């Protein structure tokens, strides 16, 4: 892997510390014949109170988005790209975008996953906010609004026509992130835009904050 590891940062009065590992996961790509993806994970350790207070013990590890953004603000623009593969499209971008969109509108035929906010899930899925044009789609108490007007009947049924034009912008921003953070991965599958397997909502739920 082309990975970077930050130094530890102590906080909470020196009782906790955190570090971040980030880079391009090339090994997974080679094993599965897929494009490499960006990985951004955090590790938190704690000092126990008492005679052994000087020792550090594992506490949390994984996609600690909020903690990483808080303690490493210089990495804040990298965090949303976790698990996004070359050339810069989230896994099952169109399929999972549509999946969560239907939950946003309350039209899905599936049971809603417990403790998941559909709007947050939709935004995380499509990297909402990465592109300036995303501001045209707003989420209000009265439902989604596009350019200040209620979303059309056609888009309420299928949001993918709005999602597809975002692809070039996502590609461009992905390239900028790769250059900024020196994430140099292989380019064996440059034409692959996403994993062609079945939609995997479970993978997305694991990425969300509850």
C-alpha positions in Angstrom: 0.0 0.0 0.0 0.9 3.6 -0.5 0.1 4.5 3.1 1.0 7.4 5.4 0.8 7.4 9.2 0.5 10.5 11.3 2.2 11.1 14.7 0.1 10.5 17.8 -1.8 13.4 19.1 -2.8 13.4 22.8 -6.0 15.0 24.0 -8.5 14.8 26.9 -5.8 15.9 29.3 -3.3 13.4 28.1 -5.6 10.4 28.8 -6.3 9.7 25.1 -4.3 9.8 21.9 -5.2 9.4 18.2 -3.3 8.8 15.0 -4.5 8.4 11.4 -3.4 6.0 8.6 -4.3 7.0 5.1 -3.4 6.2 1.6 -4.3 4.1 -1.4 -5.1 0.4 -0.7 -3.4 -1.3 -3.6 -3.2 -4.8 -2.1 -6.9 -5.2 -2.0 -7.1 -4.0 -5.6 -4.5 -6.6 -6.7 -6.2 -9.4 -4.9 -9.7 -8.7 -6.2 -8.8 -7.3 -9.7 -10.4 -4.0 -8.8 -9.2 -0.3 -8.8 -7.4 0.7 -5.7 -9.3 2.7 -3.2 -8.5 5.5 -0.7 -8.4 4.3 3.0 -8.6 6.8 5.9 -8.8 5.1 9.3 -8.1 6.3 12.8 -6.8 4.6 15.9 -7.5 5.7 19.5 -5.7 4.6 22.6 -6.4 5.4 26.3 -4.4 5.5 29.5 -6.0 3.6 32.3 -6.2 5.3 35.7 -4.1 3.8 38.5 -0.5 2.5 38.9 -0.3 1.6 35.2 -1.4 4.9 33.9 1.7 5.4 31.8 0.7 2.5 29.5 -1.5 2.9 26.5 -4.4 0.5 25.7 -6.4 0.1 22.5 -9.8 1.9 22.6 -11.2 2.4 19.0 -10.1 1.7 15.5 -11.8 2.2 12.1 -13.5 5.0 10.1 -13.5 7.6 12.9 -14.6 10.5 10.7 -15.6 12.9 13.4 -12.5 12.3 15.6 -10.1 12.5 12.6 -11.7 15.7 11.4 -11.6 17.2 14.9 -8.0 16.3 15.8 -6.5 16.5 12.3 -8.3 19.3 10.5 -5.6 19.3 7.8 -7.1 15.9 6.7 -10.7 17.0 6.8 -11.1 17.2 3.0 -9.7 13.7 2.7 -12.0 12.0 5.1 -15.1 11.8 2.8 -13.1 9.9 0.2 -12.6 6.8 2.4 -13.4 3.7 0.4 -13.7 5.6 -2.9 -11.8 3.9 -5.8 -10.2 5.1 -9.0 -11.3 7.0 -10.9 -13.2 8.7 -8.1 -16.6 7.2 -7.9 -18.1 5.8 -4.6 -18.9 2.1 -4.6 -22.2 1.4 -6.4 -22.6 5.2 -6.8 -25.8 5.2 -8.9 -27.4 2.1 -7.3 -26.8 3.1 -3.7 -27.7 6.7 -4.4 -31.1 5.6 -5.7 -31.5 3.2 -2.8 -31.1 5.9 -0.1 -33.0 8.5 -2.1 -36.1 6.3 -1.9 -35.7 6.2 1.9 -35.3 10.0 1.9 -38.7 10.3 0.1 -40.3 7.4 2.1 -41.0 5.5 -1.1 -38.7 2.5 -0.6 -40.1 -1.0 -0.6 -37.4 -2.1 1.9 -37.4 -1.8 5.6 -35.3 1.1 6.8 -32.1 0.2 8.5 -32.3 1.0 12.2 -30.7 4.1 13.6 -29.8 5.5 10.1 -30.7 9.0 9.0 -31.7 8.6 5.3 -30.6 12.1 4.3 -27.1 11.6 5.9 -26.8 8.2 4.3 -27.7 9.6 0.9 -25.2 12.5 1.3 -22.4 10.2 2.4 -23.1 7.8 -0.4 -22.8 10.3 -3.2 -20.1 12.6 -1.6 -22.7 15.4 -1.4 -21.0 18.7 -0.8 -17.8 17.9 -2.8 -19.1 19.8 -5.8 -20.4 23.5 -5.7 -23.4 22.5 -7.8 -24.6 20.2 -4.9 -26.0 23.3 -3.3 -28.9 23.3 -5.8 -30.3 20.3 -4.0 -31.5 21.2 -0.5 -33.1 19.0 2.1 -35.9 20.8 4.0 -38.7 19.8 6.4 -41.0 19.9 3.4 -38.8 17.5 1.5 -36.0 17.8 -1.1 -35.9 21.1 -3.1 -34.0 21.6 -6.4 -33.1 25.3 -7.2 -35.7 26.4 -4.6 -38.5 24.3 -6.1 -39.9 20.9 -5.1 -38.1 18.1 -6.8 -39.8 17.1 -10.0 -42.0 14.0 -10.2 -39.5 12.4 -12.5 -36.5 12.9 -10.1 -38.6 11.9 -7.1 -38.9 8.5 -8.9 -35.3 8.3 -10.1 -32.5 10.6 -8.9 -29.9 9.0 -11.2 -30.3 11.5 -14.0 -29.2 14.2 -11.4 -26.3 12.0 -10.2 -24.8 11.1 -13.5 -23.7 14.6 -14.5 -21.7 14.8 -11.3 -19.3 12.1 -12.4 -16.8 14.3 -14.2 -16.6 16.7 -11.2 -16.0 13.7 -8.9 -13.2 12.4 -11.1 -11.5 15.8 -11.1 -11.7 16.2 -7.4 -10.5 12.7 -6.8 -7.4 13.5 -8.9 -6.8 16.6 -6.8 -7.0 14.7 -3.6 -4.6 12.0 -4.8 -2.1 14.7 -5.8 -2.5 16.7 -2.6 -2.0 13.8 -0.3 0.5 11.9 -2.4 -1.7 8.9 -2.9 -0.1 7.1 -5.8 -1.9 4.0 -6.7 -1.7 1.7 -9.8 -3.8 2.4 -12.8 -4.4 -1.1 -14.1 -8.2 -0.6 -14.5 -8.7 3.0 -15.5 -12.0 2.4 -17.2 -13.7 0.8 -14.1 -16.0 3.3 -12.5 -17.4 1.2 -9.7 -17.6 -2.4 -8.4 -20.0 -4.1 -10.9 -21.3 -6.5 -8.2 -24.7 -6.3 -6.6 -25.7 -3.2 -4.5 -24.2 -3.5 -1.0 -26.1 -1.3 1.4 -24.5 -3.0 4.3 -21.1 -1.6 3.3 -22.5 1.8 3.3 -24.2 1.4 6.7 -20.9 0.5 8.1 -19.5 3.8 6.9 -22.2 5.9 8.6 -22.2 7.7 11.9 -25.0 6.8 14.3 
